[in-house]
């Protein structure tokens, strides 16, 4: 038997006409998580997830043409609708179709094309598609710097093989020629993955700080890519909504939602690395 909140949430979604992608954009919850909650695949999401989704659902549809949702976004197909999800899992191409990031190419780009990009041009290559990377603003830079300084100091104190890196650094995530990503910050604990030109394989830890141009891809496509590649811990800093989404992929694919302040533990070190945001 479904909880009362579930029936109410599904009812509001149906009446509002909102798509899963719109709920994800407004709530800061990854679209894959929204789809699983609304389809009943995840019967017991955290209370923060439920509250964030309800808040998004209760906003009026009048804002869909404003800066909250980019123009035209409301007209895109809802590729993660529960009814669709029950029939088939969205393909990599479909995930790219719902992203608001600017895409170039026809999905046939390779790592060679990535390395041949002109100097000063920054893009990520995901499943053969190029995505533009915008220059980070000041708060974005400060967030990464703050995190990096604390992580480096504590990792050096603890010792071991883990090593942090910040963007721009290429990560050949799937160990193939079709995906080269540049996380804002990552920690690698396997020295064999650290090559001269890139990180070869999944980092143990990834932090992405959301930007307007990459928000959707970080919350949707890259979440799925990191999970399937074997990233153990994925943090998403949502500066717009002052929220921190934390995925522990070796335990669950539902994120914990915390305020973007206070002290938070990195579990890959058994909780001994503590970051004050």
N, C-alpha and C positions, 0 to 999 in steps of 0.2 A: 504493500500500500504506500502511495506517494505521500510525502509530507505536504501540509497545507500550503507552505510557501511555494512549493513546486507548481501546484495547480494555479496559484495566483500569478506566478511569474509567466507561465506559458500563456495564460489568459491575457495578461497585459501586453505581451509581445504580439499576440495575434491581433488584438484591437488596435495597437499602435502602428502595425505594419512595419516595424523596425526589423532590419536584418541582423543576423549574428555579427556581421562586420561592423555595423553601426553601434551595436551594444558594446562590442569590444573597443571601438574607438573612444566612446564616451566614458566607459568604465575603467579603461586601462587594463582590463583582463584580456589575455590572449584569446583570439577568436577560436582556437581549437578547444580551449577550456570552456568558453561560452557554449560551444556546440555540444560538448559532452554533458554539461550541466542540463541544458535544455532538452537533450535527447533522453535523459535519464541514465546515461551510461555512467555518470558520476553521481550517485545518490546522496552522498554526504560531503559536499564541498564545505570548506571552512566558512565561518560566519562572515568574515571579511569579504570573501568572494560573493556571497549571497547579497550582502548589503551594497557592494559596489555595483552589482548587476541591477538590483532594484532601483538604485539611484539613477542609473542610466535609463532604465525603462520608463521611469516616471517623468523624465524630461519630455516636453512637448515636441512634436514633430516640426514645429516652426523653425527650430534651429538647424535643420538639416541643410539649409542653403547657406549657412554662415560659416565662419572660420572653424567652428567645432567639427564640421564635416566638410572636406574639400569639395568644391563644385563638381557635380557629376558623380560623386562617390555613391550617392543614394540610388543611382540608376544601375549600379553594377549588380551582376548576378550574385545571389547569396549562396556561394558554393559550399558553405558549411552548414546549410540549413539541416535540422535534424532529419527531415524526410529524405533529403538527398544523401545525408551521411549514412542512413540505414541501408541505402542501395549500394553505394560505392564510396571508397575513400578518395578524396580529392587528389588528383595527380599533382606532380611538381609543377606542371604547366598551369594548372588551375590555381594553385597557391600564388603563382606569380601574377595571375590575372587580377586577383583581388587586392594586390598591394598598391598603395598610393605612391610608392617610389617610382621614379622615372626609369623605365627599362629601355635598353637599346639592344638591337640584334634580334635574331630569330631563334635563340636558344641553342645555337651551334658554336658558340665561342668556346675557346679552350684556354688552358693555362698559358700556352704560348702567346695567345692574343693578350692575356692579362699582363705578361711580362713585357710585351711590346707597346704598351700604352705610352703616349708621350709623357715626358717629364712634367710633373705638376698636375697631371690628370689622375684623380683618385676614383676608382670604381671597385666594387666587389663583384666577383664572378660566382653565381650560384646556379647550379644545374644548367650551365651553358648560357645564362642570361647575365648581362652586365647591369649593375645598379650604381647610379651616381652616389657619391658620398659627399655630403655637405660639410663645409668647415664648421667645427664646433664653436659655440658661443662661449662667453667668459664663464658662466656658471657651469657649463659642461666641462670646460677645462679644469676648473677648480675642483669639481667633484672627482675627476680622474686623478688629479695630482694629490689630493688629500688621501684617496684610497691607496695610491701607489706608495706614497711615503710610509704610511703605516704598515702596509703589507711587506715592503722591503725590509724595514727595520725588524719586524717580528719574525719574518722568515729567516733572516740572518741569525737572529738570536737562537732560533730553534734548530738551525742546521738542516742537513738533509739535502735532497736533490731538487726540491721545488724551486722554480725560478719564475718571477713575474716579468711580463712584457707589456708594453703599451703600443697602441696604434701610432703610426702605420707599421704593421708587420703582417706579412702574408701567412695565412694558415690554410694548408692544403687539407681541409677538414675530412673529406671522404677518401683521401689518398688516391684520388683520380685526377683527371685533367679538366674536369668540368666545374669544380668549385674551389674558389680561393677567397676566403673571407678575411676581414680585418676587424676583429673585435676591439672595443675601446681599451680593454685590459684583460689579460689572461694570465693564468698560472699553469705551468707545465712541470710535472713531477717525474717524467720519464726522460732522462737525458738523450735517449736514442731518437726522440721525436724532434730534437732541436738541431736543425740543419743550418748550413751557412746562409741559404737563401730564404728559408721559411720554416714554419712549424709543420711537421709532417704527421698529420693525424689529429685526433681530438685533444684539446687541452683538458686539464682536470677541472679548471675553474674559468668561467667567463663572466665579465661584467660588461653590459651595454648600457650606455646612458642615452635615453631617448631624445631624438631630435625631430623637429616637424617633418623633415624629408624622409626619415628612415623609421619613424615610429611604427608604422604598420608592419614593415618587414621584420623588425626586431621582435614584435609581439606575435607574429604569425609564422612566417616561413622560417626564420632563423631559430625560433624556439623548437620547431620540429626538426630542423637540421641538426642542431646541437644535441637534442635528445637521441636521435637515431645514430649519431656519430659516436656517442659514448661520453659526452661531457658529463661530469658527475654533478657539478653545481653551477647554476646559471642565475646571476643576479641581474635584474632590470631596474635601473634607477629612473623613475618617472618624475622628472623635475616639474612638469606642468601641474601634476596632481599631488606632488609631495608624497609619493608612495614608493615603496621598494617591494618588488616582486622577487621572491626567492624560490627557485626550483631545486629540489634534491632528486635528480632523475633516477638515482639508484633506489629510491624509496617510492616516489609517486610522480605523476605528471601534472598534479594540481599544485599551483604555487601558493606559498604563504605570502600574505600581504601585510606589510609592516609600514609604519610611518618612516619617512625619509629623514630620520634623526635618531639619536640614541646610539647604543652599541649593539652590533650584530656580529655573530660568530661565523667564521668560515669553517665548515665541517670537514673539509678535506684534511685538515690538521687536527682532527678530533676535537674541534671547538676551541683550540688553544690560540688561534689567531682571532683577535677581536678588533673590529673596525668601528671607530666612532665617526658617524656621519654628521 
